[in-house]
Amino acid sequence: MNLSVETILLYTIAAGFLAIIYGYFTGKQILSSSPGNAKMQEIASAIQVGAKAYLNRQY
């Protein structure tokens, strides 16, 4: 397959643009979803505390 530099550059820019669009819509969907019931929020809080403690210990 014989692709020119311009063609490769065009595909690269198009792929980056599509990735940005995908990230925008995926983020919008995640942020608009329900945070869950009280038990799920309690578990999420425990995970956040544990992750923060781990990172503080590492750095």
Summary of the structure (lengths in Angstrom):
residues: 59
radius of gyration: 20.3
end to end distance: 47.6
largest distance: 57.8
contacts: 101
relative contact order: 0.06
helix: 83%
strand: 0%
